[in-house]
Amino acid sequence: VSTQEYMGESPEVFGLHTNADITYQANMAREVLGTIVDIQPKDSSAGAGESRETVVQRMCNEFLEKLPADFVPHEVKTRIKKMGGVTPMNIFLRQEIDRMQRVISLVRQTLSDLILAIEGTIIMSERLRDALDNMYDARVPKAWASISWMSSTLGFWFTELLERHAQFFTWCFEGRPLAFWMTGFFNPQGFITAMRQEITRAHKGWALDSVVCANDVSKLASKEDVKEPPKEGVYVYGLFLDGAGWDKRNALLTDSSPKVLYTALPVVHMFAVNNTGEKDKRLYECPVYRKPRRTDLEYITMLDLRSGVPPEKWILRGVALLCDTK
């Protein structure tokens, strides 16, 4: 059958929600605007007679003012030792802080070098030219993106850097959080594995190979509602449903509201159980991705969500959970 016959049809013909058409049009508009930006001349001024270099130099100074201080290795080591030393969660935290420090160091070096290159003190290398062009277009420089995370704009990316640093700093120097922002991890799969290891060690006779993840969507709307940590496992917040809504009263999946593309999921309690048999087939196994771009590189894990209808409906609609909608 020719696809031309279905052009212009409602998404419902394919079993999708009407919101799918909004997503399609938004993606098309983003692609067109991205192409327009790519073909713009690189020597244009930014109005009011400001050159590209002047605009980017001002951005560099603003970013340097807001950029957090470096993590001091011996201070981090001392704090982790006070929190229990070599435990799965502490090892994970140390690895995340090391990767965060790489990003902070690279950003600080690039911004400082770019200011000097704009002033003519050092040569404008290809790496610095790429940073200048991308920053002017509000995009993330390639060197930064290669060791960090994807983001639609430079502003969103830098805000996420500050939020990620805040979570790691608080965890390391103020103690383990009551709830974790999974979006802010470089290796969220490692976080889940560390949680499994922690629970396995707490139960004599359990083997890690037979311990599987389980979850329960709580009634807690946000991290502010979390007053104490769970007895076992972790609380996770910051997940968004894509393709479905959430019935808070009955704690189950429901159809999306018109024109609402993403629905915030309440705080999720993640824990581990000794595998005793098959899962409830009435639950929808929902894939979790880091970003809206659903690829194997962005995939994290599966969460079980309650549903009042057969889970096949949500499979057909491509319902997933996203750590970040930007």
N, C-alpha and C positions, 0 to 999 in steps of 0.2 A: 504494500500500500504506500503510495507517495505521501511524504510528510507535508506536501503542499496542501493536501486536503484538510489538514488540521491547523494550518496557520490561522491565527486570529481566534481560535477556539478558547473557551474558558479552561483554566487549569483543572477544573473539576472533571473534565472529560478524561483526564489521566489519573484521577484519584487524588489530586492535590488540592490544597486549600486555595481560596481565591487570593490569599496574600502572596502566593508564589508568583503571581503576575507582577506585583509591586517589586519583589526581589529581582525579577528578571529585568524590569525596566531600570531599576537603580543600578544594576551591574552594567547594563548597556550604556547608561549615561556616564558612569564612572570611567568606562573604557574610552568613550569618545573624548571626554574632558582630559584624560590622561594623554591621549594622542595629540590633542591640541597643545598641551604643555610641552610635549616632547619636540614639537616642530617649531616652537617659538625661538626667535634669534637669541643668542646667548649674550649679546652686548647691549640689550635694551635697558633703559633706566626704569626706576621704580616710582616714577612720578615725583614731583617736587624737586626734580633735578638730581635725585640721589642715584648713584651708580650701584651696580650689583655688589661690588666690593664693599661699599659703605654699609649697605643693608646687612650683608653677611657679617661684617666686622662687629656691628652692633649686636647681632644675634649671638655671636661668639662670646662677647663680654657678658651678656645676660645669662647665657648658659653656664659660664664659668662661675658666676656669682651663686647660682642655684645648685651647682654640682656638689654632691655630698663629699665629705672628706674620705680619704682612703681608710680601709680597714688595716689596722696595725696587727701583723701576724702574731706577735707574742701576746698581745692583749686578747685576741680571739682564742688562742690556744689555752690561755689561763682560764678564761670564762667557760670554755667547753669542758675543761677538766673539773671545774666546780659543779657543772651540771651533770656530772656522772661519767665523764671520760668517754671511753670507746663503747658507745651504744649505737644501735642502728640509726636512730634519729640524729644523734650528734655527729656521726660520720657524714650523714646526708647534709646537715647544716654546714659543716666545714667545706664540703665540696661545692655547695651552692655559693657560699661566700667567696671562695677562690675564683669562681667563674664571674661573679658580680664584680670583683676587684679588677679582673681583666678588662671588663667593659668600661668601668670608671676610668682606669688608667689610659685606655685607648682614646676615650672621648676627651679627656683633659689634654692629652698630648696633641691630638688633632686640632682642637680649638686653639691651643697656644701657638702651634705651628702656623695655623691658618692666619692668625692675627699678624704674625711676623712676616708671612709671605705677602699679605696684602700691603703691609707697610714697606715691602721691598727689602727687608733685612735678610731673608733667606729665599731660595729659589722656589717657585710655585711648581711642585712636583705633580705628576699625574694623579696621585692619590689625593693631594690637597685640592686640585682642580675639580676632581669628582665630588669632593666634600662641598666645595663652594657652589657648584652647579646644583647639587641636590638640596642643600640647605636653602638656597634662594627659591627653589621650587617647593619648599616645605616637604621634602622627601628625606628619607633616612639615607645617609651616605653608605655606599656599598661595604666599606671596611667595617662600619659599625654593625650593619645588618648581618654580616657573615659570622659574627661571634655572639650575637644576641637573639633578638626575636623579631618577627614580622610586625609591621604596623602600617596603617594606611597613610598617616602623616607624621612628620617629624615632631609636631606638638604632642600627639598621642604617645609617641615612642618615648619622649623625654619624661612625660608625666609618669609613664609606667616604670621608667628607670627609678624615679624618686620613690614611687610606691613599693617597688621591689626592695630597694635598699632599706626603706623604713621597716619592712617586715623582718628582714634578716637582722638588722641592727637591734630591733626590739627583742627578737627571739634570743639573740646572743647575749645581750647586755642587761636585759630586764627579765628574762625567763621565758619559758615555753608559752606560746599564745594559747588562749582558750579555744580559738578557732583559726583555721589556716586558710589563706587566700591562695588556692591552688594555681590560679592564673600566674602568680608571681614566681613560679619555680621554673628553672631551666630544664629540670628533669623530673616532671611530675610522676612518671612511672617509678622512679627511684624512691620518691616519697611514699608511694603506696607499698612498695616492697619493704621499705624500712618499717612501716606500720605493721605489715604482716609478720616480719621478723620479731618485732617487739612483743606482739601478742603471742607468737609461738613460743618464745623464751619464757613467757609468764605462765605457760601451761605445761606441766611435766608430762612427757609422753607424746606431745604433739610433734609431728614432723612437718617441716616447711613445705615439702612437696604435696602434702595432702590438705594444707590450709588454704582456703580460698577467700576472696574478698566478698563481703556482704555490705549492704547499706540500708538505711532507713531515712526517708525524707521527714524531717522533724516539723513541728509547728512553729519553730523559731524563724521569724521573717528575715532577720539580718544578724550580723555579728554582734551588734549592740545588745541583742536579746540574750546572748550567751553569757550566763553568769558564772558557770563553772564547767570544767572540762568533763567529757564523758568518763565513765568508770573504765571503759576499755575502748580503744580506737581513737579516732579523731573527728572533730567537726570541721567541715569544709564549706566555704561560702563563695559566692561570686560566679555561680553557674547560671547559664541562660538556656531556656528551651527554644529551639528553632524548629518551627513546623507544628507546634502544639501549644496549648495553654496549660495552666495548672489550677485545679480546683482546691483551694486552700482548706475549705471546710471539710471535704471528704478525702483530701490528700490523694488525689489521683489525676491522671491525664484527662484533658478535655480539649475541645476544639479551640483554636486560636481566636481571639477577638478580632473583628474586622480592622484592618490597617495597623495591627499590632504585630510586628515581625518577631520580636523576641520577648519572652516572658521570664522574669527573674525567678529562679527556683529557691525555695526556702533553704535554710542551712541543712546540709546533709550529714548524717552520722555515718561514717565509714568505719567498718571493723572487719574482723576476720573470724571465720568459723572452721572447725574441722569438717572436711567434706563428708557428709553422711548420706547423700543421695541426690536425686534430681531436684532441680529448682521448680518452683511453682510455675506452671506453663501459662498462667493468667497474667504473669508479670511481663512487661515489655523490657527487653534487654536493650537499653539505650546507649549507643556509642557516645563517648565524650571526646571532643576535639579541642585543641588549644585555640584555634582560630576558625573563622567562618569558612576558610578554604579547607574542605574536607579531603585530606590525602592521608596516606599511611604515615607520612612524616609528622602529621599533626595529631594523629590518633593517640589517645592516652589509655583508656580502659572502657569497661562497660558498667553501667549502673542499672539496677532493677527498679522500674517505676510501676506503681500500681495503675491499673486501667479498668474502667468499667465496661469496656468493649474488648473483643478479641484483639490481641496485639498486632495481628496482621494489618489492621487499619493504619497503625502508626508506622509499620514497616513500609507500606505502600506510599505513605506521605513523606518518608525520609526524615522522620523526627530524630533529632540529635540534640545533645547538650554541648554548649560552647563555653569555654572559659573566658572568651573575649569576643565581643561583637564588632570591634573596630578593625 
